Protein backbone atom coordinates (compact mmCIF):
# COMPACT_ATOMS: atom_id res chain seq x y z
CA UNK A 1 0.00 0.00 0.00
CA UNK A 2 1.60 3.23 -1.19
CA UNK A 3 0.35 6.48 0.28
CA UNK A 4 -0.34 9.39 -2.11
CA UNK A 5 2.36 11.41 -0.38
CA UNK A 6 4.97 8.81 -1.35
CA UNK A 7 3.96 9.11 -5.05
CA UNK A 8 4.12 12.90 -4.92
CA UNK A 9 7.96 13.23 -5.20
CA UNK A 10 7.97 10.82 -8.16
CA UNK A 11 5.31 12.93 -9.88
CA UNK A 12 7.36 16.07 -9.31
CA UNK A 13 10.47 14.43 -10.82
CA UNK A 14 8.50 13.45 -13.93
CA UNK A 15 7.16 16.99 -14.29
CA UNK A 16 10.70 18.28 -13.92
CA UNK A 17 11.99 16.17 -16.81
CA UNK A 18 9.01 17.17 -18.97
CA UNK A 19 9.66 20.85 -18.28
CA UNK A 20 13.36 20.47 -19.09
CA UNK A 21 12.49 18.70 -22.34
CA UNK A 22 10.06 21.42 -23.39
CA UNK A 23 12.62 24.10 -22.62
CA UNK A 24 15.23 22.26 -24.69
CA UNK A 25 12.90 21.77 -27.64
CA UNK A 26 11.87 25.40 -27.48
CA UNK A 27 15.51 26.41 -27.86
CA UNK A 28 15.81 24.61 -31.24
CA UNK A 29 15.23 26.78 -34.30
CA UNK A 30 12.11 26.11 -36.39
CA UNK A 31 11.86 26.01 -40.20
CA UNK A 32 10.99 29.66 -40.33
CA UNK A 33 14.06 30.76 -38.43
CA UNK A 34 16.16 31.23 -41.54
CA UNK A 35 15.10 34.84 -41.84
CA UNK A 36 16.23 35.63 -38.27
CA UNK A 37 19.67 36.81 -37.45
CA UNK A 38 22.12 34.69 -35.51
CA UNK A 39 22.28 37.19 -32.64
CA UNK A 40 18.55 36.98 -32.01
CA UNK A 41 18.64 33.19 -31.91
CA UNK A 42 21.44 33.17 -29.31
CA UNK A 43 19.63 35.74 -27.19
CA UNK A 44 16.42 33.71 -27.28
CA UNK A 45 18.30 30.55 -26.35
CA UNK A 46 19.93 32.30 -23.35
CA UNK A 47 16.54 33.47 -22.05
CA UNK A 48 15.10 29.98 -22.44
CA UNK A 49 18.03 28.43 -20.57
CA UNK A 50 17.61 30.91 -17.72
CA UNK A 51 13.89 30.11 -17.53
CA UNK A 52 14.63 26.39 -17.42
CA UNK A 53 17.13 26.88 -14.57
CA UNK A 54 14.63 28.91 -12.55
CA UNK A 55 12.04 26.20 -13.08
CA UNK A 56 14.46 23.52 -11.91
CA UNK A 57 15.40 25.46 -8.76
CA UNK A 58 11.75 26.18 -7.93
CA UNK A 59 10.74 22.54 -8.27
CA UNK A 60 13.73 21.43 -6.18
CA UNK A 61 12.82 23.82 -3.36
CA UNK A 62 9.23 22.58 -3.52
CA UNK A 63 10.38 18.96 -3.23
CA UNK A 64 12.47 19.81 -0.17
CA UNK A 65 9.52 21.60 1.45
CA UNK A 66 7.25 18.61 0.84
CA UNK A 67 9.85 16.26 2.34
CA UNK A 68 10.10 18.39 5.49
CA UNK A 69 6.33 18.52 5.89
CA UNK A 70 6.10 14.78 5.33
CA UNK A 71 8.68 14.13 8.02
CA UNK A 72 6.86 16.46 10.42
CA UNK A 73 3.30 15.26 9.95
CA UNK A 74 3.57 11.73 8.59
CA UNK A 75 6.40 10.30 10.70
CA UNK A 76 4.66 7.94 13.14
CA UNK A 77 4.35 9.40 16.65
CA UNK A 78 4.20 6.88 19.45
CA UNK A 79 4.58 6.62 23.22
CA UNK A 80 7.70 4.69 24.24
CA UNK A 81 6.92 1.71 26.47
CA UNK A 82 9.53 1.71 29.25
CA UNK A 83 10.54 -1.47 31.03
CA UNK A 84 10.92 -1.20 34.84
CA UNK A 85 13.75 -3.77 34.69
CA UNK A 86 15.83 -1.79 32.17
CA UNK A 87 18.05 0.07 34.62
CA UNK A 88 20.16 1.88 32.01
CA UNK A 89 17.17 3.18 30.06
CA UNK A 90 15.46 4.38 33.23
CA UNK A 91 18.57 6.32 34.20
CA UNK A 92 18.47 8.04 30.81
CA UNK A 93 14.79 8.87 31.23
CA UNK A 94 14.55 9.89 34.88
CA UNK A 95 17.96 11.40 35.64
CA UNK A 96 19.56 12.41 32.34
CA UNK A 97 19.44 15.97 30.97
CA UNK A 98 17.20 15.12 28.00
CA UNK A 99 13.53 15.97 28.75
CA UNK A 100 10.88 13.24 29.12
CA UNK A 101 7.17 13.18 29.86
CA UNK A 102 6.39 9.88 31.61
CA UNK A 103 2.83 8.54 31.72
CA UNK A 104 2.33 6.44 34.87
CA UNK A 105 0.15 3.49 33.90
CA UNK A 106 -1.34 0.61 35.85
CA UNK A 107 -4.01 -2.06 35.69
CA UNK A 108 -6.78 0.51 36.09
CA UNK A 109 -5.44 3.13 33.65
CA UNK A 110 -8.27 4.50 31.53
CA UNK A 111 -8.11 4.50 27.77
CA UNK A 112 -8.76 8.25 27.89
CA UNK A 113 -5.39 8.86 29.55
CA UNK A 114 -3.62 6.63 27.02
CA UNK A 115 -5.15 8.68 24.21
CA UNK A 116 -4.15 11.89 26.02
CA UNK A 117 -0.51 10.72 26.19
CA UNK A 118 -0.46 9.98 22.45
CA UNK A 119 -2.16 13.25 21.53
CA UNK A 120 0.31 15.14 23.75
CA UNK A 121 3.21 13.48 21.92
CA UNK A 122 1.74 14.69 18.63
CA UNK A 123 1.25 18.20 20.01
CA UNK A 124 4.87 18.30 21.20
CA UNK A 125 6.00 17.21 17.73
CA UNK A 126 4.10 20.08 16.15
CA UNK A 127 5.74 22.50 18.63
CA UNK A 128 9.10 21.10 17.47
CA UNK A 129 9.81 20.26 21.10
CA UNK A 130 12.56 17.80 22.04
CA UNK A 131 10.47 16.26 24.84
CA UNK A 132 10.06 12.48 24.51
CA UNK A 133 6.92 10.76 25.79
CA UNK A 134 7.01 7.35 27.48
CA UNK A 135 4.85 5.15 29.70
CA UNK A 136 5.75 2.91 32.63
CA UNK A 137 4.19 1.30 35.67
CA UNK A 138 5.27 3.78 38.35
CA UNK A 139 4.25 1.35 41.13
CA UNK A 140 6.55 -1.47 39.95
CA UNK A 141 9.77 -2.06 41.95
CA UNK A 142 12.94 -0.76 40.32
CA UNK A 143 16.19 -2.72 40.05
CA UNK A 144 18.78 -2.13 42.74
CA UNK A 145 16.77 -0.24 45.35
CA UNK A 146 13.55 -2.21 44.98
CA UNK A 147 11.54 1.00 45.35
CA UNK A 148 8.99 2.19 42.85
CA UNK A 149 9.12 5.53 41.06
CA UNK A 150 6.37 6.77 43.35
CA UNK A 151 8.24 5.70 46.50
CA UNK A 152 11.62 7.00 45.35
CA UNK A 153 10.74 10.43 44.03
CA UNK A 154 7.41 11.43 45.59
CA UNK A 155 5.62 11.54 48.91
CA UNK A 156 3.54 8.60 50.09
CA UNK A 157 0.19 10.10 49.12
CA UNK A 158 1.36 11.50 45.78
CA UNK A 159 0.37 9.35 42.80
CA UNK A 160 0.74 11.63 39.74
CA UNK A 161 -0.55 10.43 36.39
CA UNK A 162 2.18 12.26 34.46
CA UNK A 163 5.78 13.00 35.49
CA UNK A 164 8.29 15.39 33.89
CA UNK A 165 12.02 14.59 34.06
CA UNK A 166 14.42 17.11 32.48
CA UNK A 167 17.78 18.87 32.86
CA UNK A 168 19.17 16.26 35.28
CA UNK A 169 16.78 17.32 38.06
CA UNK A 170 14.51 15.15 40.15
CA UNK A 171 11.29 14.14 38.36
CA UNK A 172 8.34 16.42 39.06
CA UNK A 173 4.63 15.67 39.02
CA UNK A 174 2.32 17.38 36.53
CA UNK A 175 -0.55 19.10 38.39
CA UNK A 176 -3.96 17.58 37.80
CA UNK A 177 -5.39 20.77 36.27
CA UNK A 178 -3.12 20.30 33.23
CA UNK A 179 -4.13 16.65 32.66
CA UNK A 180 -7.19 17.67 30.68
CA UNK A 181 -6.33 18.38 27.03
CA UNK A 182 -3.30 17.61 24.90
CA UNK A 183 -2.76 21.27 24.00
CA UNK A 184 -2.77 22.33 27.66
CA UNK A 185 -0.54 19.47 28.81
CA UNK A 186 1.97 19.89 25.98
CA UNK A 187 2.27 23.65 26.60
CA UNK A 188 2.92 23.09 30.32
CA UNK A 189 5.48 20.33 29.71
CA UNK A 190 7.24 22.31 26.97
CA UNK A 191 7.75 25.30 29.27
CA UNK A 192 8.67 23.20 32.31
CA UNK A 193 11.29 21.18 30.42
CA UNK A 194 12.98 24.25 28.93
CA UNK A 195 16.33 24.95 30.66
CA UNK A 196 16.31 28.21 32.59
CA UNK A 197 18.84 30.54 34.15
CA UNK A 198 18.45 30.07 37.90
CA UNK A 199 18.51 32.93 40.39
CA UNK A 200 20.59 32.42 43.55
CA UNK A 201 19.30 34.52 46.43
CA UNK A 202 19.81 32.34 49.54
CA UNK A 203 21.96 29.43 50.81
CA UNK A 204 19.16 27.00 49.96
CA UNK A 205 18.87 28.16 46.33
CA UNK A 206 22.66 27.98 46.03
CA UNK A 207 22.65 24.39 47.31
CA UNK A 208 19.79 23.39 45.03
CA UNK A 209 21.47 24.87 41.96
CA UNK A 210 25.03 23.66 42.55
CA UNK A 211 25.33 21.08 45.32
CA UNK A 212 22.33 18.74 45.08
CA UNK A 213 24.24 16.34 42.83
CA UNK A 214 27.72 14.99 43.47
CA UNK A 215 30.44 15.65 40.87
CA UNK A 216 28.22 17.91 38.76
CA UNK A 217 29.73 21.33 38.04
CA UNK A 218 27.57 24.42 37.92
CA UNK A 219 28.17 27.88 36.47
CA UNK A 220 27.50 31.02 38.51
CA UNK A 221 27.33 34.37 36.71
CA UNK A 222 28.08 37.21 39.13
CA UNK A 223 26.92 40.64 38.01
CA UNK A 224 25.12 43.85 38.97
CA UNK A 225 22.59 43.50 36.16
CA UNK A 226 19.05 44.15 37.38
CA UNK A 227 17.22 42.91 34.27
CA UNK A 228 17.20 39.35 32.99
CA UNK A 229 20.53 38.27 31.56
CA UNK A 230 18.75 36.44 28.73
CA UNK A 231 17.56 39.84 27.50
CA UNK A 232 21.04 41.35 27.43
CA UNK A 233 22.70 38.15 26.16
CA UNK A 234 20.15 36.30 23.96
CA UNK A 235 22.69 33.57 23.11
CA UNK A 236 22.45 32.32 26.71
CA UNK A 237 19.33 30.38 25.72
CA UNK A 238 21.37 28.38 23.19
CA UNK A 239 24.04 27.61 25.80
CA UNK A 240 21.40 26.53 28.33
CA UNK A 241 19.84 24.14 25.81
CA UNK A 242 23.15 22.75 24.57
CA UNK A 243 24.40 22.05 28.12
CA UNK A 244 21.31 20.90 29.99
CA UNK A 245 23.41 18.75 32.34
CA UNK A 246 25.22 21.79 33.77
CA UNK A 247 23.10 24.27 35.78
CA UNK A 248 23.75 27.94 35.04
CA UNK A 249 22.79 30.40 37.78
CA UNK A 250 22.91 34.16 38.38
CA UNK A 251 23.84 36.20 41.46
CA UNK A 252 22.94 39.88 41.69
CA UNK A 253 25.68 41.58 43.73
CA UNK A 254 23.56 44.69 44.18
CA UNK A 255 21.44 42.87 46.73
CA UNK A 256 23.51 39.81 47.75
CA UNK A 257 27.03 38.98 48.86
CA UNK A 258 28.82 35.66 48.25
CA UNK A 259 31.65 34.09 50.22
CA UNK A 260 33.70 33.63 47.02
CA UNK A 261 33.20 37.16 45.72
CA UNK A 262 36.68 38.42 46.67
CA UNK A 263 38.27 35.72 44.49
CA UNK A 264 36.58 37.00 41.35
CA UNK A 265 38.06 39.50 38.91
CA UNK A 266 36.86 43.06 39.20
CA UNK A 267 34.15 44.47 36.98
CA UNK A 268 36.79 46.52 35.14
CA UNK A 269 38.81 43.37 34.43
CA UNK A 270 35.72 41.60 33.10
CA UNK A 271 34.85 44.50 30.82
CA UNK A 272 31.47 45.02 32.47
CA UNK A 273 30.35 41.49 31.56
CA UNK A 274 29.27 38.89 34.14
CA UNK A 275 32.09 37.31 36.11
CA UNK A 276 32.11 33.51 35.80
CA UNK A 277 32.84 31.00 38.56
CA UNK A 278 32.46 27.22 38.51
CA UNK A 279 31.35 25.39 41.69
CA UNK A 280 31.15 21.68 42.43
CA UNK A 281 30.40 19.31 45.31
CA UNK A 282 32.39 16.09 45.33
CA UNK A 283 33.34 13.23 47.64
CA UNK A 284 36.88 12.14 48.34
CA UNK A 285 37.90 8.53 47.80
CA UNK A 286 36.67 6.19 50.54
CA UNK A 287 34.74 3.05 51.17
CA UNK A 288 31.11 3.56 50.16
CA UNK A 289 29.84 6.84 51.58
CA UNK A 290 32.74 7.16 54.02
CA UNK A 291 34.61 9.64 51.86
CA UNK A 292 34.64 13.26 52.98
CA UNK A 293 32.43 15.68 51.06
CA UNK A 294 34.38 18.65 49.72
CA UNK A 295 33.58 21.73 47.67
CA UNK A 296 35.60 23.03 44.74
CA UNK A 297 35.61 26.28 42.76
CA UNK A 298 37.34 28.00 39.88
CA UNK A 299 37.04 31.72 39.06
CA UNK A 300 37.59 32.39 35.35
CA UNK A 301 40.18 35.12 34.78
CA UNK A 302 41.17 36.63 31.43
CA UNK A 303 37.87 35.23 30.19
CA UNK A 304 36.10 36.73 27.18
CA UNK A 305 32.45 36.30 28.05
CA UNK A 306 30.67 34.92 24.98
CA UNK A 307 28.75 31.95 23.64
CA UNK A 308 31.76 30.01 22.33
CA UNK A 309 34.02 30.68 25.32
CA UNK A 310 31.34 29.78 27.88
CA UNK A 311 30.42 26.61 26.00
CA UNK A 312 34.06 25.47 25.85
CA UNK A 313 34.53 26.15 29.57
CA UNK A 314 31.42 24.10 30.42
CA UNK A 315 32.66 21.16 28.32
CA UNK A 316 36.04 21.33 30.09
CA UNK A 317 34.32 21.31 33.49
CA UNK A 318 32.17 18.34 32.50
CA UNK A 319 35.27 16.43 31.41
CA UNK A 320 37.17 17.28 34.59
CA UNK A 321 39.77 19.35 32.74
CA UNK A 322 39.01 22.74 34.29
CA UNK A 323 41.24 22.27 37.38
CA UNK A 324 38.77 23.18 40.14
CA UNK A 325 40.45 24.11 43.42
CA UNK A 326 39.30 22.74 46.82
CA UNK A 327 37.67 25.15 49.28
CA UNK A 328 38.09 25.18 53.06
CA UNK A 329 34.34 25.42 53.63
CA UNK A 330 31.04 25.35 51.79
CA UNK A 331 30.32 28.45 49.67
CA UNK A 332 27.34 30.47 50.79
CA UNK A 333 25.48 33.71 50.16
CA UNK A 334 23.65 36.30 52.20
CA UNK A 335 21.39 39.26 51.62
CA UNK A 336 22.79 42.71 52.22
CA UNK A 337 21.03 44.09 55.30
CA UNK A 338 20.82 47.76 54.56
CA UNK A 339 20.37 50.48 57.21
CA UNK A 340 17.39 52.80 57.06
CA UNK A 341 18.08 55.93 55.06
CA UNK A 342 17.23 59.52 55.94
CA UNK A 343 14.51 59.65 53.29
CA UNK A 344 12.81 56.54 54.65
CA UNK A 345 13.01 57.72 58.28
CA UNK A 346 11.70 61.20 57.42
CA UNK A 347 8.83 59.72 55.44
CA UNK A 348 8.00 57.45 58.38
CA UNK A 349 7.95 60.44 60.73
CA UNK A 350 5.76 62.33 58.30
CA UNK A 351 3.29 59.43 58.23
CA UNK A 352 3.25 59.27 62.03
CA UNK A 353 2.58 62.99 62.50
CA UNK A 354 0.05 63.50 59.71
CA UNK A 355 -3.62 62.87 60.29
CA UNK A 356 -3.84 62.38 64.07
CA UNK A 357 -7.59 62.02 63.96
CA UNK A 358 -7.46 58.99 61.60
CA UNK A 359 -5.73 55.61 62.01
CA UNK A 360 -2.40 55.20 60.14
CA UNK A 361 -2.79 54.06 56.56
CA UNK A 362 -6.31 55.51 56.18
CA UNK A 363 -7.33 58.97 54.93
CA UNK A 364 -9.09 61.29 57.36
CA UNK A 365 -12.87 61.02 57.30
CA UNK A 366 -14.75 63.43 55.10
CA UNK A 367 -18.34 64.49 55.31
CA UNK A 368 -20.67 63.04 52.68
CA UNK A 369 -23.00 64.99 50.45
CA UNK A 370 -21.65 68.16 48.97
CA UNK A 371 -18.11 67.40 50.17
CA UNK A 372 -18.02 63.88 48.62
CA UNK A 373 -16.00 64.94 45.56
CA UNK A 374 -13.50 66.76 47.76
CA UNK A 375 -13.06 63.61 49.84
CA UNK A 376 -12.30 61.48 46.76
CA UNK A 377 -9.78 64.03 45.55
CA UNK A 378 -8.03 64.05 48.93
CA UNK A 379 -7.85 60.25 48.88
CA UNK A 380 -6.31 60.21 45.38
CA UNK A 381 -3.75 62.83 46.43
CA UNK A 382 -2.81 60.73 49.48
CA UNK A 383 -2.26 57.63 47.33
CA UNK A 384 -0.10 59.62 44.91
CA UNK A 385 2.11 60.93 47.72
CA UNK A 386 2.53 57.47 49.22
CA UNK A 387 3.59 56.07 45.83
CA UNK A 388 6.19 58.85 45.50
CA UNK A 389 7.53 58.02 48.96
CA UNK A 390 7.83 54.33 48.08
CA UNK A 391 9.75 55.17 44.90
CA UNK A 392 12.16 57.39 46.88
CA UNK A 393 12.75 54.59 49.41
CA UNK A 394 13.50 52.02 46.68
CA UNK A 395 15.97 54.34 44.94
CA UNK A 396 17.69 55.05 48.26
CA UNK A 397 17.98 51.32 49.01
CA UNK A 398 19.58 50.64 45.62
CA UNK A 399 22.13 53.42 46.12
CA UNK A 400 22.89 52.17 49.63
CA UNK A 401 23.38 48.62 48.33
CA UNK A 402 25.93 49.81 45.79
CA UNK A 403 27.83 51.72 48.46
CA UNK A 404 27.78 48.69 50.77
CA UNK A 405 29.25 46.45 48.07
CA UNK A 406 32.00 48.95 47.22
CA UNK A 407 33.03 49.14 50.88
CA UNK A 408 32.87 45.35 51.46
CA UNK A 409 36.58 44.86 50.65
CA UNK A 410 38.21 41.58 51.59
CA UNK A 411 36.06 40.90 54.61
CA UNK A 412 33.54 38.81 52.67
CA UNK A 413 34.08 35.64 54.69
CA UNK A 414 33.85 37.39 58.05
CA UNK A 415 30.07 37.56 58.18
CA UNK A 416 28.04 35.06 60.14
CA UNK A 417 26.61 32.37 57.86
CA UNK A 418 22.89 31.82 57.87
CA UNK A 419 21.65 28.61 59.38
CA UNK A 420 21.08 25.90 56.80
CA UNK A 421 20.39 22.20 56.98
CA UNK A 422 23.11 20.05 55.46
CA UNK A 423 22.18 17.99 52.43
CA UNK A 424 21.49 14.39 53.34
CA UNK A 425 22.63 11.51 51.21
CA UNK A 426 19.03 10.64 50.46
CA UNK A 427 18.57 13.99 48.74
CA UNK A 428 21.26 13.34 46.17
CA UNK A 429 20.01 12.62 42.69
CA UNK A 430 21.30 9.09 42.48
CA UNK A 431 19.22 6.33 40.98
CA UNK A 432 20.52 3.30 42.89
C-alpha positions in Angstrom: 0.0 0.0 0.0 1.6 3.2 -1.2 0.4 6.5 0.3 -0.3 9.4 -2.1 2.4 11.4 -0.4 5.0 8.8 -1.3 4.0 9.1 -5.0 4.1 12.9 -4.9 8.0 13.2 -5.2 8.0 10.8 -8.2 5.3 12.9 -9.9 7.4 16.1 -9.3 10.5 14.4 -10.8 8.5 13.5 -13.9 7.2 17.0 -14.3 10.7 18.3 -13.9 12.0 16.2 -16.8 9.0 17.2 -19.0 9.7 20.8 -18.3 13.4 20.5 -19.1 12.5 18.7 -22.3 10.1 21.4 -23.4 12.6 24.1 -22.6 15.2 22.3 -24.7 12.9 21.8 -27.6 11.9 25.4 -27.5 15.5 26.4 -27.9 15.8 24.6 -31.2 15.2 26.8 -34.3 12.1 26.1 -36.4 11.9 26.0 -40.2 11.0 29.7 -40.3 14.1 30.8 -38.4 16.2 31.2 -41.5 15.1 34.8 -41.8 16.2 35.6 -38.3 19.7 36.8 -37.5 22.1 34.7 -35.5 22.3 37.2 -32.6 18.6 37.0 -32.0 18.6 33.2 -31.9 21.4 33.2 -29.3 19.6 35.7 -27.2 16.4 33.7 -27.3 18.3 30.5 -26.3 19.9 32.3 -23.4 16.5 33.5 -22.1 15.1 30.0 -22.4 18.0 28.4 -20.6 17.6 30.9 -17.7 13.9 30.1 -17.5 14.6 26.4 -17.4 17.1 26.9 -14.6 14.6 28.9 -12.5 12.0 26.2 -13.1 14.5 23.5 -11.9 15.4 25.5 -8.8 11.8 26.2 -7.9 10.7 22.5 -8.3 13.7 21.4 -6.2 12.8 23.8 -3.4 9.2 22.6 -3.5 10.4 19.0 -3.2 12.5 19.8 -0.2 9.5 21.6 1.5 7.2 18.6 0.8 9.9 16.3 2.3 10.1 18.4 5.5 6.3 18.5 5.9 6.1 14.8 5.3 8.7 14.1 8.0 6.9 16.5 10.4 3.3 15.3 9.9 3.6 11.7 8.6 6.4 10.3 10.7 4.7 7.9 13.1 4.4 9.4 16.6 4.2 6.9 19.5 4.6 6.6 23.2 7.7 4.7 24.2 6.9 1.7 26.5 9.5 1.7 29.3 10.5 -1.5 31.0 10.9 -1.2 34.8 13.7 -3.8 34.7 15.8 -1.8 32.2 18.1 0.1 34.6 20.2 1.9 32.0 17.2 3.2 30.1 15.5 4.4 33.2 18.6 6.3 34.2 18.5 8.0 30.8 14.8 8.9 31.2 14.6 9.9 34.9 18.0 11.4 35.6 19.6 12.4 32.3 19.4 16.0 31.0 17.2 15.1 28.0 13.5 16.0 28.8 10.9 13.2 29.1 7.2 13.2 29.9 6.4 9.9 31.6 2.8 8.5 31.7 2.3 6.4 34.9 0.2 3.5 33.9 -1.3 0.6 35.9 -4.0 -2.1 35.7 -6.8 0.5 36.1 -5.4 3.1 33.7 -8.3 4.5 31.5 -8.1 4.5 27.8 -8.8 8.2 27.9 -5.4 8.9 29.6 -3.6 6.6 27.0 -5.2 8.7 24.2 -4.2 11.9 26.0 -0.5 10.7 26.2 -0.5 10.0 22.4 -2.2 13.3 21.5 0.3 15.1 23.7 3.2 13.5 21.9 1.7 14.7 18.6 1.2 18.2 20.0 4.9 18.3 21.2 6.0 17.2 17.7 4.1 20.1 16.1 5.7 22.5 18.6 9.1 21.1 17.5 9.8 20.3 21.1 12.6 17.8 22.0 10.5 16.3 24.8 10.1 12.5 24.5 6.9 10.8 25.8 7.0 7.4 27.5 4.9 5.2 29.7 5.7 2.9 32.6 4.2 1.3 35.7 5.3 3.8 38.4 4.2 1.3 41.1 6.6 -1.5 40.0 9.8 -2.1 41.9 12.9 -0.8 40.3 16.2 -2.7 40.1 18.8 -2.1 42.7 16.8 -0.2 45.4 13.5 -2.2 45.0 11.5 1.0 45.4 9.0 2.2 42.9 9.1 5.5 41.1 6.4 6.8 43.3 8.2 5.7 46.5 11.6 7.0 45.3 10.7 10.4 44.0 7.4 11.4 45.6 5.6 11.5 48.9 3.5 8.6 50.1 0.2 10.1 49.1 1.4 11.5 45.8 0.4 9.3 42.8 0.7 11.6 39.7 -0.5 10.4 36.4 2.2 12.3 34.5 5.8 13.0 35.5 8.3 15.4 33.9 12.0 14.6 34.1 14.4 17.1 32.5 17.8 18.9 32.9 19.2 16.3 35.3 16.8 17.3 38.1 14.5 15.1 40.2 11.3 14.1 38.4 8.3 16.4 39.1 4.6 15.7 39.0 2.3 17.4 36.5 -0.6 19.1 38.4 -4.0 17.6 37.8 -5.4 20.8 36.3 -3.1 20.3 33.2 -4.1 16.7 32.7 -7.2 17.7 30.7 -6.3 18.4 27.0 -3.3 17.6 24.9 -2.8 21.3 24.0 -2.8 22.3 27.7 -0.5 19.5 28.8 2.0 19.9 26.0 2.3 23.6 26.6 2.9 23.1 30.3 5.5 20.3 29.7 7.2 22.3 27.0 7.7 25.3 29.3 8.7 23.2 32.3 11.3 21.2 30.4 13.0 24.3 28.9 16.3 25.0 30.7 16.3 28.2 32.6 18.8 30.5 34.1 18.4 30.1 37.9 18.5 32.9 40.4 20.6 32.4 43.5 19.3 34.5 46.4 19.8 32.3 49.5 22.0 29.4 50.8 19.2 27.0 50.0 18.9 28.2 46.3 22.7 28.0 46.0 22.7 24.4 47.3 19.8 23.4 45.0 21.5 24.9 42.0 25.0 23.7 42.6 25.3 21.1 45.3 22.3 18.7 45.1 24.2 16.3 42.8 27.7 15.0 43.5 30.4 15.6 40.9 28.2 17.9 38.8 29.7 21.3 38.0 27.6 24.4 37.9 28.2 27.9 36.5 27.5 31.0 38.5 27.3 34.4 36.7 28.1 37.2 39.1 26.9 40.6 38.0 25.1 43.8 39.0 22.6 43.5 36.2 19.1 44.1 37.4 17.2 42.9 34.3 17.2 39.3 33.0 20.5 38.3 31.6 18.7 36.4 28.7 17.6 39.8 27.5 21.0 41.3 27.4 22.7 38.2 26.2 20.2 36.3 24.0 22.7 33.6 23.1 22.5 32.3 26.7 19.3 30.4 25.7 21.4 28.4 23.2 24.0 27.6 25.8 21.4 26.5 28.3 19.8 24.1 25.8 23.2 22.8 24.6 24.4 22.0 28.1 21.3 20.9 30.0 23.4 18.8 32.3 25.2 21.8 33.8 23.1 24.3 35.8 23.8 27.9 35.0 22.8 30.4 37.8 22.9 34.2 38.4 23.8 36.2 41.5 22.9 39.9 41.7 25.7 41.6 43.7 23.6 44.7 44.2 21.4 42.9 46.7 23.5 39.8 47.7 27.0 39.0 48.9 28.8 35.7 48.3 31.7 34.1 50.2 33.7 33.6 47.0 33.2 37.2 45.7 36.7 38.4 46.7 38.3 35.7 44.5 36.6 37.0 41.3 38.1 39.5 38.9 36.9 43.1 39.2 34.2 44.5 37.0 36.8 46.5 35.1 38.8 43.4 34.4 35.7 41.6 33.1 34.8 44.5 30.8 31.5 45.0 32.5 30.4 41.5 31.6 29.3 38.9 34.1 32.1 37.3 36.1 32.1 33.5 35.8 32.8 31.0 38.6 32.5 27.2 38.5 31.3 25.4 41.7 31.1 21.7 42.4 30.4 19.3 45.3 32.4 16.1 45.3 33.3 13.2 47.6 36.9 12.1 48.3 37.9 8.5 47.8 36.7 6.2 50.5 34.7 3.0 51.2 31.1 3.6 50.2 29.8 6.8 51.6 32.7 7.2 54.0 34.6 9.6 51.9 34.6 13.3 53.0 32.4 15.7 51.1 34.4 18.6 49.7 33.6 21.7 47.7 35.6 23.0 44.7 35.6 26.3 42.8 37.3 28.0 39.9 37.0 31.7 39.1 37.6 32.4 35.4 40.2 35.1 34.8 41.2 36.6 31.4 37.9 35.2 30.2 36.1 36.7 27.2 32.4 36.3 28.0 30.7 34.9 25.0 28.8 32.0 23.6 31.8 30.0 22.3 34.0 30.7 25.3 31.3 29.8 27.9 30.4 26.6 26.0 34.1 25.5 25.8 34.5 26.1 29.6 31.4 24.1 30.4 32.7 21.2 28.3 36.0 21.3 30.1 34.3 21.3 33.5 32.2 18.3 32.5 35.3 16.4 31.4 37.2 17.3 34.6 39.8 19.3 32.7 39.0 22.7 34.3 41.2 22.3 37.4 38.8 23.2 40.1 40.5 24.1 43.4 39.3 22.7 46.8 37.7 25.2 49.3 38.1 25.2 53.1 34.3 25.4 53.6 31.0 25.4 51.8 30.3 28.4 49.7 27.3 30.5 50.8 25.5 33.7 50.2 23.7 36.3 52.2 21.4 39.3 51.6 22.8 42.7 52.2 21.0 44.1 55.3 20.8 47.8 54.6 20.4 50.5 57.2 17.4 52.8 57.1 18.1 55.9 55.1 17.2 59.5 55.9 14.5 59.6 53.3 12.8 56.5 54.7 13.0 57.7 58.3 11.7 61.2 57.4 8.8 59.7 55.4 8.0 57.5 58.4 8.0 60.4 60.7 5.8 62.3 58.3 3.3 59.4 58.2 3.3 59.3 62.0 2.6 63.0 62.5 0.1 63.5 59.7 -3.6 62.9 60.3 -3.8 62.4 64.1 -7.6 62.0 64.0 -7.5 59.0 61.6 -5.7 55.6 62.0 -2.4 55.2 60.1 -2.8 54.1 56.6 -6.3 55.5 56.2 -7.3 59.0 54.9 -9.1 61.3 57.4 -12.9 61.0 57.3 -14.7 63.4 55.1 -18.3 64.5 55.3 -20.7 63.0 52.7 -23.0 65.0 50.4 -21.6 68.2 49.0 -18.1 67.4 50.2 -18.0 63.9 48.6 -16.0 64.9 45.6 -13.5 66.8 47.8 -13.1 63.6 49.8 -12.3 61.5 46.8 -9.8 64.0 45.5 -8.0 64.0 48.9 -7.8 60.3 48.9 -6.3 60.2 45.4 -3.8 62.8 46.4 -2.8 60.7 49.5 -2.3 57.6 47.3 -0.1 59.6 44.9 2.1 60.9 47.7 2.5 57.5 49.2 3.6 56.1 45.8 6.2 58.8 45.5 7.5 58.0 49.0 7.8 54.3 48.1 9.8 55.2 44.9 12.2 57.4 46.9 12.7 54.6 49.4 13.5 52.0 46.7 16.0 54.3 44.9 17.7 55.0 48.3 18.0 51.3 49.0 19.6 50.6 45.6 22.1 53.4 46.1 22.9 52.2 49.6 23.4 48.6 48.3 25.9 49.8 45.8 27.8 51.7 48.5 27.8 48.7 50.8 29.3 46.5 48.1 32.0 48.9 47.2 33.0 49.1 50.9 32.9 45.4 51.5 36.6 44.9 50.7 38.2 41.6 51.6 36.1 40.9 54.6 33.5 38.8 52.7 34.1 35.6 54.7 33.8 37.4 58.1 30.1 37.6 58.2 28.0 35.1 60.1 26.6 32.4 57.9 22.9 31.8 57.9 21.7 28.6 59.4 21.1 25.9 56.8 20.4 22.2 57.0 23.1 20.0 55.5 22.2 18.0 52.4 21.5 14.4 53.3 22.6 11.5 51.2 19.0 10.6 50.5 18.6 14.0 48.7 21.3 13.3 46.2 20.0 12.6 42.7 21.3 9.1 42.5 19.2 6.3 41.0 20.5 3.3 42.9 
